[in-house]
Amino acid sequence: MIPPRRILMIDDDVNLTTVIRIALEAKGYAFFSAQSATEGLEAIKKVEPDLIILDVIMEDFVAGFRVVRELRTAAADSPYKRFERIPILMLTSVTSKTTVDFSGRVNTALLPVDAFIEKPVKPSELFAKIEELFADRKTPHADAENESATV
């Protein structure tokens, strides 16, 4: 039996996290959450998620960007190195708060995430994006399995 895919949501909005938890668990996902960048980085090591849903503005205006930087530029000896290829879906209201539009900068050096959705989000849009990000991954931890098979 294939275990359910694990989704970690790092967001300080408890109400939004609860709604998304209910919706994703109803779809069969294993859901975990953290309420800050610091808590989220610790949770990544414990949960070993298959996907991260990440807010930007939490304990400060760039908290989510710090999480992305830690994962995407991890040194070889970093505990986050093995997570550098986990899909990150940035779900945030940063554009409306800062007036800087990040949506066109996805998958660039400035914003090395796999997808960007501005809050508020329609559930159908969120589910479609999650399914799109998982489309190439037949089983949970596909990257880790592929890497160990080639070593």
C-alpha positions as CSV (number, residue, x, y, z in Angstrom):
1,M,0.0,0.0,0.0
2,I,1.3,3.4,-1.0
3,P,1.3,5.8,2.0
4,P,-0.5,9.1,1.5
5,R,1.5,12.0,0.3
6,R,2.6,14.3,3.1
7,I,1.9,18.0,2.8
8,L,3.4,20.5,5.2
9,M,1.8,24.0,5.3
10,I,3.9,26.7,6.9
11,D,1.6,29.6,7.6
12,D,0.7,31.7,10.6
13,D,-3.0,32.0,9.7
14,V,-4.5,29.3,11.9
15,N,-7.9,29.6,10.4
16,L,-6.7,29.2,6.8
17,T,-4.5,26.3,7.8
18,T,-7.4,24.6,9.5
19,V,-9.6,24.9,6.4
20,I,-6.9,23.6,4.1
21,R,-6.2,20.8,6.5
22,I,-9.8,19.6,6.4
23,A,-10.0,19.9,2.6
24,L,-6.7,18.1,2.0
25,E,-7.3,15.3,4.5
26,A,-10.7,14.7,2.9
27,K,-8.7,14.2,-0.4
28,G,-6.5,11.6,1.3
29,Y,-3.4,13.6,2.0
30,A,-1.5,13.5,5.3
31,F,-1.4,17.1,6.5
32,F,1.1,18.8,8.8
33,S,1.5,22.4,9.8
34,A,3.8,24.9,11.3
35,Q,3.2,28.6,12.2
36,S,6.5,30.2,11.5
37,A,9.6,29.9,9.4
38,T,11.7,28.6,12.3
39,E,9.0,26.0,13.3
40,G,8.6,25.1,9.6
41,L,12.3,24.4,9.1
42,E,12.2,22.0,12.1
43,A,9.0,20.4,10.8
44,I,10.6,19.8,7.4
45,K,13.2,17.5,9.0
46,K,10.6,15.7,11.1
47,V,7.8,15.3,8.6
48,E,9.9,14.8,5.4
49,P,7.0,16.3,3.3
50,D,6.3,15.5,-0.3
51,L,5.1,19.1,-0.9
52,I,5.4,22.4,1.1
53,I,2.7,25.1,1.0
54,L,4.5,28.2,2.2
55,D,3.4,31.7,3.2
56,V,5.9,34.6,3.0
57,I,4.7,37.0,5.6
58,M,4.7,35.3,9.0
59,E,7.0,36.5,11.9
60,D,8.3,39.1,9.5
61,F,7.9,40.2,5.9
62,V,10.5,37.8,4.5
63,A,10.1,34.7,6.6
64,G,9.0,32.4,3.8
65,F,11.8,33.6,1.5
66,R,14.2,32.5,4.2
67,V,12.7,29.0,4.2
68,V,13.1,28.9,0.4
69,R,16.7,30.0,0.5
70,E,17.5,27.5,3.2
71,L,16.1,24.6,1.1
72,R,17.2,25.7,-2.3
73,T,20.8,26.7,-1.5
74,A,21.6,24.2,1.2
75,A,25.2,23.3,1.6
76,A,26.3,19.7,1.2
77,D,26.5,19.3,5.0
78,S,23.2,21.0,5.7
79,P,20.3,19.0,7.2
80,Y,18.2,20.5,4.5
81,K,20.3,19.4,1.5
82,R,18.1,16.3,1.0
83,F,15.0,18.5,0.8
84,E,16.3,20.9,-1.9
85,R,14.0,19.4,-4.6
86,I,10.8,19.2,-2.7
87,P,8.1,21.1,-4.6
88,I,7.2,24.4,-2.9
89,L,3.9,26.1,-3.5
90,M,4.0,29.6,-2.3
91,L,0.5,30.6,-1.1
92,T,0.7,34.2,0.1
93,S,-0.8,37.7,0.2
94,V,2.7,39.3,-0.3
95,T,1.7,40.9,-3.6
96,S,-1.3,42.8,-2.1
97,K,0.8,43.8,1.0
98,T,3.8,45.0,-0.9
99,T,2.5,45.7,-4.4
100,V,5.4,43.7,-5.8
101,D,4.1,41.0,-8.2
102,F,6.0,37.8,-7.7
103,S,3.8,35.5,-9.8
104,G,5.9,36.0,-13.0
105,R,9.2,35.2,-11.1
106,V,8.4,31.6,-10.2
107,N,11.3,29.2,-10.8
108,T,13.8,32.0,-11.1
109,A,16.8,32.9,-9.0
110,L,14.7,35.5,-7.2
111,L,11.9,33.1,-6.4
112,P,13.0,29.4,-6.7
113,V,9.6,27.9,-6.0
114,D,7.5,25.6,-8.1
115,A,4.3,27.5,-8.0
116,F,2.9,30.8,-6.7
117,I,-0.8,31.5,-5.7
118,E,-2.0,34.8,-4.3
119,K,-4.4,34.6,-1.3
120,P,-7.3,34.4,-1.2
121,V,-7.4,31.1,-3.1
122,K,-10.3,29.1,-4.5
123,P,-10.1,25.5,-3.3
124,S,-10.3,24.2,-6.8
125,E,-7.3,26.3,-7.8
126,L,-5.3,25.0,-4.9
127,F,-6.2,21.4,-5.6
128,A,-5.4,21.7,-9.3
129,K,-2.0,23.2,-8.5
130,I,-1.2,20.5,-6.0
131,E,-2.2,17.8,-8.4
132,E,-0.1,19.5,-11.1
133,L,3.0,19.5,-8.8
134,F,2.5,15.8,-8.0
135,A,1.8,14.8,-11.6
136,D,5.4,13.6,-12.3
137,R,5.8,11.9,-9.0
138,K,4.2,8.4,-9.0
139,T,5.0,7.7,-5.3
140,P,5.8,9.7,-2.3
141,H,9.5,10.5,-2.0
142,A,10.1,9.8,-5.7
143,D,13.1,12.0,-5.8
144,A,14.8,10.2,-2.9
145,E,14.0,6.8,-4.4
146,N,15.4,7.9,-7.8
147,E,18.6,9.3,-6.2
148,S,19.3,6.2,-4.1
149,A,18.8,4.0,-7.2
150,T,21.4,5.8,-9.1
151,V,24.1,5.9,-6.4
